[in-house]
Amino acid sequence: MTGCSRRALLRGAALAPLAVTATDSLPRGAERYFANHGTHDHRTLAYDLRLTYDPAAATLDGRAHIRAVAERTLRQVRLDLAGLTVHDALVDGIATRPYREGRKLVLPTPGPVRAGTPFALEIGYGGRPGPVRTPFGLIGWDRTGDPHDGTLVAAQPLGAASWFPCNDRPDDKAEFTFRVTVPRGHQVIANGTLVERAATGPTECWTYHHPGPMAPYLAALYTGRFALRTWQARDTATGRPITGRDAYPARIAGRAGYDLARQPEMMETFTGWFGPYPFETYGAVVVDADLDEPVENQTASVFGRNHVDGDRTWETLVAHELVHQWFGNSVSLRDWRDIWLNEGFATYGEWLWSEHIGEDSADALARAAWHAMARRPDGLRIADPGPDRMFDDRVYNRGACALHALRLTAGDERFFSMLRGWHHAHRGGSADTAAFVAHAGRSLPAAAEPLLRAWLYDTRLPPLPPTAA
């Protein structure tokens, strides 16, 4: 096994238990993880974030324009926002008096907003943003560089509210526009495509647009001083060109450029396996800070400088974050309980990439992962691991092994056709484990559904099928 293949097996950590609250927005008997985040009272159509960031003072001045639709009759709108002060707010152009309930921002409506009715919010806010405390540590907005004149956002799963008011659910996906003003000489990178860059005196406004749809936790904003590289790839599924852009500190440009250089090949290979690339652009951002793990922010994955060494030691993680653009970002989770659909798929993408470049085969990696898990006590149901064990390494590795077991059972042609069909059926939407099991049952031999149920719902580790001849 290579060094980077070993790292693919060492994911997750035990976390403190977290209370879970039942909600009637899920099927009867189910519980939504982190029920205090987000609301099912409305669904969001678009965020237009107009931000001014002063790196010297580390202050953010923001104005959020949000378009949404009521899902039930509303007399107030509830959003998530942490650590920042709201100065004023409008609901459908009428001033309202917002108030706080912990990390909830509550906006009374001028009158009842009936179910199915669109409405608009405008919220002025600001302060010194920073990461929010969660059961997984401090997550969200943070500063980078020495001096700390850059920023990054790595918000999975609960950190989006650290920098803008939002409906912080993984299945509430919307269009995003970012209009970000910084001092001249600083750069801004956000999700989607740069559509305008306008200087006014000592400042410069960078405007990005991403039609998405995108969950709030995947929204990204990076500011600072970067070396930029543009690359081209061809979508194997459609033939269309894809333009990528990478950014990294200039002093590590040589190492970063080499470590990220195979992203065009990854894109072309993955579009063959998984189907058309779902977004308008892609890129990797290496920030001037050490990160525990990279994060798959939609169209703009973020890596720490510690993930760059000029030897492609961490290349499997580059593959992992790119695979998430299909599985996790384009096809999102209905609830965090289904996170294996993100992490199992991306981990299997690492193994497939290793096999593709002639290193360890996916079969060898799956069997190594299986033996590592077999040495641990049973007891984890990866289709519902519990909010305290969402990032347990077995959610990643057992999920990937489940996919490998499907591949061994069905054969490559039917297996990859099933994956492409899964993405095609749910592109731009959200899905859950039950939907995937049903999809595999329709697409693959009759053994697929009971095989998946054993891997996903049983607490005892099933055996891997024999290696294909």
C-alpha positions as CSV (number, residue, x, y, z in Angstrom):
1,M,0.0,0.0,0.0
2,T,1.2,3.5,-0.8
3,G,1.3,6.2,1.9
4,C,-1.6,8.1,0.4
5,S,-3.6,4.9,0.3
6,R,-3.0,4.3,4.0
7,R,-4.3,7.7,4.8
8,A,-7.6,6.8,3.1
9,L,-8.2,4.3,5.9
10,L,-7.5,6.7,8.8
11,R,-10.5,9.0,8.9
12,G,-12.8,10.2,11.7
13,A,-12.7,10.4,15.4
14,A,-14.9,9.7,18.4
15,L,-16.9,12.7,19.3
16,A,-19.0,13.7,22.3
17,P,-22.6,12.6,22.2
18,L,-25.1,15.1,20.9
19,A,-28.8,15.4,21.7
20,V,-31.1,14.7,18.8
21,T,-34.7,16.0,18.5
22,A,-37.6,14.3,16.7
23,T,-39.3,16.3,14.1
24,D,-42.4,15.7,12.0
25,S,-40.6,16.8,8.8
26,L,-39.2,13.2,8.5
27,P,-41.1,9.9,8.1
28,R,-42.8,8.7,11.3
29,G,-40.3,7.3,13.8
30,A,-37.3,9.1,12.3
31,E,-35.3,11.8,14.0
32,R,-33.5,14.7,12.2
33,Y,-30.0,15.2,13.3
34,F,-29.3,18.7,14.5
35,A,-32.9,19.7,14.5
36,N,-32.1,23.1,16.0
37,H,-30.3,24.0,12.7
38,G,-32.4,25.2,9.9
39,T,-36.2,25.1,9.5
40,H,-38.7,23.4,7.3
41,D,-41.0,26.5,7.5
42,H,-39.6,27.8,4.3
43,R,-37.3,26.8,1.4
44,T,-34.7,29.2,0.0
45,L,-34.5,30.2,-3.7
46,A,-31.5,32.5,-3.7
47,Y,-28.9,34.3,-1.5
48,D,-27.3,37.5,-2.7
49,L,-24.5,38.4,-0.2
50,R,-23.0,41.9,-0.3
51,L,-20.0,41.9,1.9
52,T,-17.2,44.2,2.8
53,Y,-14.2,42.7,4.6
54,D,-11.5,44.7,6.4
55,P,-8.6,42.4,7.0
56,A,-6.8,44.8,9.2
57,A,-9.7,45.0,11.7
58,A,-11.0,41.5,10.8
59,T,-14.5,43.0,10.5
60,L,-17.3,42.1,8.1
61,D,-20.1,44.4,7.0
62,G,-22.8,42.4,5.3
63,R,-26.1,42.8,3.6
64,A,-28.0,39.6,2.8
65,H,-30.8,39.6,0.2
66,I,-32.7,36.3,0.4
67,R,-35.6,35.1,-1.7
68,A,-37.6,32.2,-0.3
69,V,-41.0,30.5,-0.4
70,A,-43.2,29.7,2.6
71,E,-43.8,26.0,3.2
72,R,-46.6,26.8,5.8
73,T,-48.3,29.9,6.9
74,L,-45.6,32.1,8.5
75,R,-45.8,34.9,11.0
76,Q,-42.1,35.0,11.5
77,V,-39.1,33.8,9.6
78,R,-36.3,32.0,11.5
79,L,-32.8,31.9,10.2
80,D,-29.4,30.7,11.6
81,L,-26.8,33.4,12.4
82,A,-24.1,33.2,15.0
83,G,-21.8,35.8,16.5
84,L,-22.7,38.7,14.3
85,T,-24.9,41.7,15.0
86,V,-28.0,42.5,13.0
87,H,-28.6,46.2,12.4
88,D,-31.8,46.2,10.4
89,A,-34.1,43.9,8.5
90,L,-36.9,44.1,5.9
91,V,-39.5,41.5,5.0
92,D,-40.9,42.2,1.5
93,G,-39.6,45.7,1.8
94,I,-41.2,46.5,5.1
95,A,-39.0,47.1,8.1
96,T,-39.3,44.6,10.9
97,R,-37.8,44.3,14.4
98,P,-35.5,41.3,14.4
99,Y,-34.6,39.5,17.7
100,R,-32.4,36.6,18.7
101,E,-33.1,33.3,20.3
102,G,-29.6,31.9,20.8
103,R,-28.2,31.3,17.3
104,K,-31.6,31.9,15.7
105,L,-32.4,35.2,14.1
106,V,-36.2,35.8,14.2
107,L,-37.8,38.2,11.7
108,P,-41.5,38.9,12.4
109,T,-43.5,39.3,9.2
110,P,-45.8,42.3,8.5
111,G,-48.7,39.9,8.1
112,P,-49.3,36.2,7.5
113,V,-47.3,34.7,4.6
114,R,-49.4,31.9,3.3
115,A,-47.9,28.5,2.3
116,G,-46.6,28.6,-1.3
117,T,-46.1,32.4,-1.2
118,P,-42.7,33.8,-2.2
119,F,-41.2,36.4,0.0
120,A,-38.0,38.5,0.2
121,L,-35.7,39.4,3.1
122,E,-33.0,42.0,3.4
123,I,-30.8,41.9,6.5
124,G,-28.0,44.2,7.4
125,Y,-25.4,42.7,9.8
126,G,-21.8,42.8,10.8
127,G,-19.1,42.3,13.3
128,R,-16.0,40.2,13.7
129,P,-16.8,36.8,12.3
130,G,-15.2,33.7,13.6
131,P,-15.8,29.9,13.8
132,V,-18.7,28.7,15.8
133,R,-18.4,26.1,18.5
134,T,-20.0,22.8,17.5
135,P,-19.8,19.1,18.7
136,F,-17.1,18.7,16.1
137,G,-15.0,21.6,17.3
138,L,-14.7,25.2,15.9
139,I,-16.2,25.3,12.4
140,G,-16.9,28.0,9.9
141,W,-15.2,31.4,9.2
142,D,-11.5,31.6,10.1
143,R,-8.5,33.7,9.4
144,T,-5.3,32.6,7.5
145,G,-1.9,33.9,6.8
146,D,0.9,35.6,8.8
147,P,-0.2,38.3,9.4
148,H,-3.8,37.1,9.6
149,D,-5.0,39.0,6.5
150,G,-6.7,36.2,4.7
151,T,-9.9,34.2,5.3
152,L,-11.4,30.8,4.6
153,V,-14.7,29.1,5.2
154,A,-14.9,25.4,6.0
155,A,-18.4,25.1,7.3
156,Q,-19.3,21.4,7.2
157,P,-21.6,20.5,8.9
158,L,-22.8,23.4,11.1
159,G,-20.7,26.5,10.3
160,A,-22.5,28.4,7.6
161,A,-24.2,30.7,10.2
162,S,-20.7,32.0,11.1
163,W,-20.8,34.5,8.3
164,F,-24.3,34.9,6.8
165,P,-27.9,34.4,7.8
166,C,-29.2,31.2,6.3
167,N,-31.5,28.2,6.5
168,D,-28.8,25.8,7.6
169,R,-30.1,22.5,6.4
170,P,-28.2,20.2,3.9
171,D,-31.3,19.8,1.8
172,D,-32.3,23.5,1.5
173,K,-30.4,24.4,-1.7
174,A,-30.3,27.7,-3.5
175,E,-28.7,30.0,-6.0
176,F,-25.8,32.2,-4.7
177,T,-24.4,35.5,-5.6
178,F,-21.4,36.9,-3.7
179,R,-20.4,40.6,-4.0
180,V,-17.3,41.0,-1.9
181,T,-15.3,44.2,-1.4
182,V,-11.7,44.0,-0.1
183,P,-8.7,46.3,-0.1
184,R,-6.9,46.5,-3.5
185,G,-4.1,43.9,-3.7
186,H,-6.3,41.3,-2.0
187,Q,-8.1,38.7,-3.9
188,V,-11.5,37.0,-3.4
189,I,-12.5,33.5,-4.4
190,A,-16.0,32.1,-4.0
191,N,-18.3,29.5,-5.4
192,G,-19.1,29.6,-9.1
193,T,-17.8,32.0,-11.7
194,L,-16.2,35.4,-11.4
195,V,-18.5,37.7,-13.3
196,E,-17.2,41.1,-12.4
197,R,-14.2,42.7,-10.8
198,A,-14.4,46.5,-10.2
199,A,-12.0,48.8,-8.4
200,T,-13.1,51.9,-6.6
201,G,-10.3,53.9,-5.0
202,P,-8.5,51.8,-2.4
203,T,-11.0,48.9,-2.7
204,E,-12.1,46.3,-5.2
205,C,-15.4,44.4,-5.5
206,W,-15.3,40.8,-6.7
207,T,-18.7,39.4,-7.9
208,Y,-19.2,35.6,-8.2
209,H,-22.4,33.8,-9.2
210,H,-23.2,30.2,-8.8
211,P,-26.7,29.0,-10.0
212,G,-26.2,26.0,-7.8
213,P,-28.4,24.8,-6.3
214,M,-26.1,24.7,-3.2
215,A,-26.6,24.0,0.5
216,P,-25.4,26.8,2.8
217,Y,-22.7,24.7,4.4
218,L,-21.0,24.4,1.0
219,A,-20.8,28.1,0.4
220,A,-17.2,29.3,0.4
221,L,-15.3,32.5,0.7
222,Y,-11.5,32.8,0.5
223,T,-9.7,36.2,0.7
224,G,-6.0,36.9,0.7
225,R,-3.1,36.9,-1.8
226,F,-2.9,33.9,-4.1
227,A,-1.1,32.7,-7.1
228,L,-3.7,31.6,-9.7
229,R,-3.6,28.8,-12.2
230,T,-6.2,28.0,-14.9
231,W,-6.6,24.6,-16.4
232,Q,-8.9,23.0,-19.0
233,A,-10.5,19.5,-19.1
234,R,-13.0,17.8,-21.3
235,D,-16.2,16.3,-19.9
236,T,-16.0,12.8,-21.2
237,A,-19.8,12.3,-20.9
238,T,-20.8,15.4,-22.9
239,G,-17.7,16.6,-24.7
240,R,-18.0,20.1,-23.3
241,P,-14.9,21.9,-22.0
242,I,-14.6,22.6,-18.3
243,T,-12.4,25.4,-17.1
244,G,-10.8,25.0,-13.7
245,R,-9.0,27.5,-11.5
246,D,-6.6,26.8,-8.6
247,A,-5.3,29.2,-6.1
248,Y,-2.5,28.9,-3.6
249,P,0.1,31.0,-1.7
250,A,2.8,32.1,-4.1
251,R,5.7,30.7,-2.0
252,I,4.4,27.1,-2.4
253,A,3.2,27.5,-6.0
254,G,5.7,25.0,-7.4
255,R,4.7,22.3,-4.9
256,A,0.9,23.1,-5.1
257,G,0.9,23.2,-8.9
258,Y,2.5,19.8,-9.1
259,D,0.3,18.2,-6.5
260,L,-2.9,19.5,-8.2
261,A,-1.7,19.0,-11.8
262,R,-3.7,15.8,-12.4
263,Q,-7.1,17.4,-11.7
264,P,-7.9,17.7,-15.4
265,E,-7.2,14.0,-15.8
266,M,-9.3,13.3,-12.7
267,M,-12.2,15.3,-14.2
268,E,-12.1,13.5,-17.5
269,T,-11.9,10.1,-15.8
270,F,-14.6,10.8,-13.3
271,T,-17.0,12.2,-15.9
272,G,-16.6,8.8,-17.6
273,W,-17.4,6.9,-14.4
274,F,-20.0,9.1,-12.8
275,G,-21.6,11.1,-15.7
276,P,-21.5,14.8,-16.6
277,Y,-19.8,17.2,-14.3
278,P,-22.8,18.9,-12.6
279,F,-21.4,22.5,-12.3
280,E,-20.0,25.3,-14.4
281,T,-16.5,25.3,-13.0
282,Y,-14.2,23.7,-10.4
283,G,-11.0,24.5,-8.6
284,A,-8.9,23.8,-5.5
285,V,-7.9,26.5,-3.1
286,V,-4.8,26.0,-0.8
287,V,-5.0,28.4,2.1
288,D,-2.1,29.7,4.1
289,A,-3.1,27.6,7.2
290,D,-2.9,24.0,8.3
291,L,-6.2,22.2,8.2
292,D,-7.2,18.9,9.8
293,E,-9.0,17.8,6.6
294,P,-9.7,19.3,3.2
295,V,-13.4,20.4,2.6
296,E,-15.4,19.9,-0.5
297,N,-16.9,23.4,-0.8
298,Q,-19.1,23.3,-4.0
299,T,-16.9,24.2,-7.1
300,A,-14.1,25.4,-4.8
301,S,-12.6,22.7,-2.5
302,V,-10.2,23.9,0.2
303,F,-6.9,22.3,1.3
304,G,-4.5,23.4,3.9
305,R,-0.9,24.2,3.1
306,N,-0.1,21.0,5.0
307,H,-1.8,19.0,2.3
308,V,0.9,20.2,-0.3
309,D,4.4,18.7,-0.3
310,G,5.4,18.6,-4.0
311,D,5.3,14.7,-4.0
312,R,1.5,14.1,-4.4
313,T,1.4,12.5,-1.0
314,W,-2.2,13.7,-0.5
315,E,-3.5,13.2,-4.0
316,T,-6.1,10.7,-2.9
317,L,-7.7,13.6,-1.0
318,V,-7.7,15.7,-4.1
319,A,-9.6,12.9,-5.8
320,H,-11.9,12.6,-2.7
321,E,-13.0,16.3,-2.8
322,L,-13.6,16.2,-6.5
323,V,-15.8,13.1,-6.3
324,H,-17.9,15.0,-3.7
325,Q,-19.0,17.4,-6.5
326,W,-21.2,14.6,-7.8
327,F,-21.9,12.8,-4.5
328,G,-22.5,15.2,-1.7
329,N,-22.8,18.5,-3.5
330,S,-24.9,17.8,-6.7
331,V,-26.7,14.9,-5.0
332,S,-27.1,16.2,-1.5
333,L,-28.3,14.7,1.8
334,R,-31.9,14.9,3.0
335,D,-30.4,14.6,6.5
336,W,-27.0,14.2,8.0
337,R,-27.9,10.6,9.0
338,D,-27.2,9.7,5.4
339,I,-23.7,11.0,5.3
340,W,-22.3,7.7,4.1
341,L,-23.8,8.7,0.8
342,N,-21.2,11.5,0.7
343,E,-18.2,10.0,2.4
344,G,-18.5,6.4,1.3
345,F,-18.8,7.5,-2.4
346,A,-15.9,9.9,-2.1
347,T,-13.7,7.3,-0.3
348,Y,-14.5,4.8,-3.0
349,G,-13.5,7.5,-5.6
350,E,-10.1,7.6,-3.9
351,W,-9.7,3.9,-4.3
352,L,-10.8,4.0,-7.9
353,W,-8.3,6.8,-8.6
354,S,-5.5,4.7,-7.0
355,E,-6.4,1.8,-9.2
356,H,-6.6,4.1,-12.3
357,I,-3.0,5.4,-11.9
358,G,-1.6,2.0,-11.3
359,E,-1.1,2.1,-7.5
360,D,-3.1,-0.1,-5.1
361,S,-6.3,-1.6,-6.7
362,A,-9.7,-0.7,-5.3
363,D,-10.0,-4.4,-4.3
364,A,-6.8,-4.4,-2.3
365,L,-7.8,-1.2,-0.6
366,A,-11.3,-2.5,0.2
367,R,-9.9,-5.7,1.7
368,A,-7.3,-3.7,3.8
369,A,-10.1,-1.5,5.0
370,W,-12.3,-4.5,5.8
371,H,-9.5,-6.2,7.9
372,A,-9.0,-2.9,9.8
373,M,-12.7,-2.7,10.6
374,A,-12.9,-6.4,11.5
375,R,-10.4,-5.8,14.3
376,R,-12.9,-3.3,15.9
377,P,-16.0,-4.2,17.8
378,D,-19.3,-4.2,15.8
379,G,-22.0,-1.8,16.7
380,L,-22.1,1.0,14.0
381,R,-25.0,1.2,11.6
382,I,-23.6,3.5,8.9
383,A,-27.1,4.3,7.5
384,D,-27.8,5.9,10.9
385,P,-24.6,6.2,12.8
386,G,-25.9,8.8,15.3
387,P,-24.8,12.5,15.2
388,D,-21.9,11.8,17.5
389,R,-20.4,9.3,15.1
390,M,-21.1,10.9,11.7
391,F,-17.4,11.2,10.9
392,D,-16.3,7.8,12.3
393,D,-13.8,6.3,9.8
394,R,-16.1,3.3,9.4
395,V,-18.8,5.5,7.8
396,Y,-16.2,6.3,5.1
397,N,-14.6,2.9,4.8
398,R,-17.6,0.6,5.3
399,G,-19.6,2.8,2.9
400,A,-16.8,2.4,0.3
401,C,-16.7,-1.3,0.9
402,A,-20.5,-1.5,0.4
403,L,-20.0,0.1,-3.1
404,H,-17.1,-2.3,-3.8
405,A,-19.3,-5.3,-2.8
406,L,-21.9,-4.0,-5.3
407,R,-19.2,-3.7,-8.0
408,L,-18.0,-7.3,-7.4
409,T,-21.6,-8.6,-7.5
410,A,-22.8,-6.7,-10.6
411,G,-19.6,-6.3,-12.7
412,D,-18.1,-3.0,-13.8
413,E,-20.5,-2.2,-16.6
414,R,-23.6,-2.5,-14.6
415,F,-22.1,-1.0,-11.5
416,F,-20.9,2.3,-13.2
417,S,-24.1,2.5,-15.1
418,M,-25.9,2.4,-11.8
419,L,-23.8,5.2,-10.4
420,R,-24.4,7.4,-13.4
421,G,-28.1,6.7,-13.1
422,W,-28.1,7.6,-9.5
423,H,-26.5,11.0,-10.2
424,H,-28.7,11.6,-13.2
425,A,-31.9,10.8,-11.2
426,H,-31.0,13.2,-8.3
427,R,-28.8,15.8,-9.8
428,G,-29.4,19.2,-8.1
429,G,-31.6,17.6,-5.5
430,S,-31.4,15.6,-2.2
431,A,-31.7,11.9,-1.5
432,D,-31.4,9.4,1.3
433,T,-30.2,5.9,1.9
434,A,-33.6,4.3,1.2
435,A,-33.7,5.9,-2.2
436,F,-30.2,4.6,-3.0
437,V,-31.0,1.0,-1.9
438,A,-34.2,1.1,-4.1
439,H,-32.2,2.5,-7.0
440,A,-29.5,-0.2,-6.8
441,G,-32.3,-2.8,-6.5
442,R,-33.8,-1.7,-9.8
443,S,-30.5,-1.3,-11.6
444,L,-28.5,-4.4,-10.5
445,P,-29.1,-8.1,-9.9
446,A,-31.6,-9.2,-7.3
447,A,-28.8,-9.8,-4.7
448,A,-27.9,-6.0,-4.7
449,E,-30.7,-4.9,-2.3
450,P,-30.1,-7.5,0.5
451,L,-26.3,-7.0,0.1
452,L,-26.7,-3.3,0.7
453,R,-29.0,-3.7,3.6
454,A,-26.4,-5.9,5.3
455,W,-23.7,-3.4,4.7
456,L,-25.7,-0.3,5.6
457,Y,-28.2,-1.3,8.3
458,D,-26.7,-4.3,10.1
459,T,-24.2,-3.5,12.9
460,R,-22.2,-6.7,12.2
461,L,-19.6,-6.3,9.5
462,P,-20.6,-8.4,6.4
463,P,-17.9,-10.3,4.4
464,L,-16.7,-8.9,1.1
465,P,-17.6,-11.0,-2.0
466,P,-14.8,-13.0,-3.6
467,T,-12.5,-11.0,-5.9
468,A,-13.7,-11.1,-9.5
469,A,-11.7,-13.5,-11.6
